[in-house]
Every structure is written in C-alpha cells, then in structure tokens.
Amino acid sequence: MFYLQINIIMKKLFTLCAFALGITVSVSAQQLATFEDGADNKLAVDGWWESSLFVISPSIMDNPSKSGLNTSNKCFGAVNVANADWWGNFGPLKLTSPIEITEANRYFKVQIYRSIQPKEMVLYFNDLDHEIWRGTISEDGKWVGAVFDLGEKYMGQELTDILVCFSANWGDPRTGWGVGTYAFDNYSLGSDPLPDGVTPIKDLSGFNVGFENDAVTNQWISKFDMLD
C-alpha cells in the first residue's frame, strides 16, 4: 500500500534527489503510542483544555474510521462542538519520561484524521511557543500520515509534551462550522525519514531525475510539499 497523500511534510526533511540517488537510511524507530489496550504507550492524556468546546473531550477513543492507513481500534482524539473557537481547543499528551532529540530519533511520525472541517491544526513541541507544524491535511474523513524533522530546531532538547490545537480557526471564519472529529494515532520517533509503508526505490531504470513523470514519483509518495 502506498502512503496516502501528504501535504504536511516537515521543514527540510529530505530531497527527491536523495532518493533518486539511492541514499540509504536507517530504519530504527521508537514507538511512542498506539493507544491500543495493553500497549506500552509512552504518551498519556494530561493537560488543560476548555471543556465547553467539546462533545467528546480529548481522550483515548475509538478509531472513527477503521480503514485505509489506520485500521487499529483506538486512537487519541476529540470531537468539537459546532463553531468551536481555537483558545482552549487543545489536546495535550505528556511523555511518561522525557526523550532527548538526537540524530537517532529526529523524525517524528504521526497519523492524522479529521471528519469534515478544513481548518488548520497546530502541533506543538512541549508548549505553545514551539510549533512542529501548522496546516491542514489533504482529505476529510481519511487517515493520512505525516513526517516532521525535529532535528534542525530541537536537536539536543528534551521532548516532554506533544500538544495539538485541533481547530486553529484564527485564519478561518469563526462561525459556520459543524461538529468535527479530530484524531491522531501511531506516534513514533526514529532515524528514518521515509513515511511508514514506503521503501526506497531500488530499480532506478526509467527514473526521471527531473521528476516530470508523476507515475514514477508516485511509487513512493503522491504529494510532496516542502515548507520554507
């Protein structure tokens, strides 16, 4: 299965040329949480949110769409009320023990789902002063995967918390939004920048280094948006 569309890629994660040249990457990974019953999860729901914004407050919940990229039973998420504003619209997760960001774990991977609302979300490293990513996912009602490079900004720092603002609607209309479900799953850190389920291209015959051939680039990723 190819990794589904990604339009939320980390700052300076890797270049297409690197994979065209067959660069070798490590595959070590550290699972932070799958949220399944009995799993050794290193993330716990812990922190503040404004309860009036939620039909279901941030919690470990049933997977809202067991299909495609994520067929597991449980995930972390919440359900917003209609017209939920951004302040206090937070989903806080705390690590059971801090983790130092090194070359061995610089790539942060997570699966993301939203039901109907094309609003921006924000992921934070420890607190609201340190963003990992701000943006929207490519499709409603479908799990997508994302990879972010923590190394450039956070190398040598300790990760203690992963916070999300589910509905960052300061740049969107503040009203007119219906009830919306947001979910996150399969958090991990590792040294491998490739999205889960994607392997490096080994047969380079016919590979167009100019990347004009979409069919070729879609062998390993269907959308690649570098951030400034």
JOUR-V753431 format. One record per residue. N is the residue number from 0. PHI is phi in radians with two decimals (* if undefined). Layout:
N;PHI + N;PHI
//
This chain:
0;* + 1;-1.33 + 2;-1.16 + 3;-1.20 + 4;-0.87 + 5;-2.19 + 6;-2.16 + 7;-2.28 + 8;-1.84 + 9;-1.10 + 10;-1.19 + 11;0.90 + 12;-1.14 + 13;-2.82 + 14;-1.93 + 15;-1.07 + 16;-1.08 + 17;-1.05 + 18;-1.34 + 19;-1.10 + 20;-1.54 + 21;1.34 + 22;-1.06 + 23;-1.70 + 24;-2.16 + 25;-1.32 + 26;-2.06 + 27;-1.20 + 28;-2.60 + 29;-2.11 + 30;-1.27 + 31;-1.63 + 32;-2.93 + 33;-1.96 + 34;1.20 + 35;-1.33 + 36;-1.03 + 37;1.45 + 38;-1.33 + 39;-1.50 + 40;-1.38 + 41;-1.74 + 42;-2.10 + 43;-2.21 + 44;-1.21 + 45;-2.79 + 46;2.64 + 47;-1.86 + 48;-2.62 + 49;-1.56 + 50;-1.12 + 51;-1.21 + 52;-1.49 + 53;-2.18 + 54;-1.35 + 55;-2.16 + 56;-1.19 + 57;-0.89 + 58;-2.96 + 59;-1.39 + 60;-2.31 + 61;-1.17 + 62;-1.04 + 63;-1.27 + 64;-2.69 + 65;-1.38 + 66;-2.80 + 67;1.05 + 68;-1.20 + 69;-2.36 + 70;-1.88 + 71;-1.25 + 72;-1.45 + 73;-2.13 + 74;-2.75 + 75;-1.82 + 76;-3.06 + 77;-2.84 + 78;-2.15 + 79;-1.35 + 80;-1.24 + 81;-1.09 + 82;1.06 + 83;-1.13 + 84;-1.42 + 85;-1.53 + 86;-1.23 + 87;1.49 + 88;-1.49 + 89;-1.97 + 90;-2.11 + 91;-1.65 + 92;-2.20 + 93;-2.03 + 94;-1.29 + 95;-1.14 + 96;-2.52 + 97;-1.05 + 98;-2.19 + 99;-1.37 + 100;-1.42 + 101;-2.31 + 102;-1.07 + 103;-1.35 + 104;-2.49 + 105;-1.29 + 106;-1.71 + 107;-1.75 + 108;-2.05 + 109;-2.74 + 110;-1.81 + 111;-2.29 + 112;-2.40 + 113;-2.40 + 114;-1.48 + 115;-2.39 + 116;-1.79 + 117;-1.44 + 118;-1.65 + 119;-1.22 + 120;-2.09 + 121;-2.35 + 122;-1.85 + 123;-2.07 + 124;-1.64 + 125;1.30 + 126;-2.71 + 127;-1.23 + 128;-1.55 + 129;-2.32 + 130;-1.53 + 131;-1.56 + 132;-2.84 + 133;-2.38 + 134;2.95 + 135;-2.04 + 136;-1.63 + 137;-1.32 + 138;-2.52 + 139;-1.37 + 140;1.17 + 141;-2.57 + 142;-1.26 + 143;-2.23 + 144;-1.91 + 145;-2.44 + 146;-2.25 + 147;-2.27 + 148;-1.59 + 149;-1.53 + 150;-1.13 + 151;-1.12 + 152;-1.59 + 153;-2.11 + 154;-0.99 + 155;1.46 + 156;-1.60 + 157;-1.64 + 158;-1.54 + 159;-2.03 + 160;-2.47 + 161;-2.16 + 162;-2.00 + 163;-2.18 + 164;-1.69 + 165;-1.11 + 166;-2.29 + 167;-1.53 + 168;-1.62 + 169;-1.17 + 170;-1.78 + 171;-2.05 + 172;-0.96 + 173;-1.39 + 174;-2.28 + 175;1.63 + 176;-1.69 + 177;-1.51 + 178;-1.08 + 179;-2.39 + 180;-1.79 + 181;-2.20 + 182;-2.55 + 183;-2.42 + 184;-2.71 + 185;0.92 + 186;-1.30 + 187;-2.68 + 188;-2.15 + 189;-2.94 + 190;-1.66 + 191;-1.73 + 192;-1.38 + 193;-1.22 + 194;-1.05 + 195;-1.02 + 196;1.51 + 197;-1.97 + 198;-2.06 + 199;-1.05 + 200;-1.29 + 201;-1.69 + 202;-1.63 + 203;-1.58 + 204;-1.12 + 205;1.41 + 206;-1.30 + 207;-1.60 + 208;-1.13 + 209;-1.36 + 210;1.07 + 211;-1.28 + 212;-1.58 + 213;-1.07 + 214;-1.07 + 215;-1.32 + 216;-1.13 + 217;-1.26 + 218;-1.07 + 219;-2.29 + 220;-2.86 + 221;-1.71 + 222;-2.65 + 223;-2.43 + 224;-1.99 + 225;-1.33 + 226;-1.69 + 227;-1.20
//
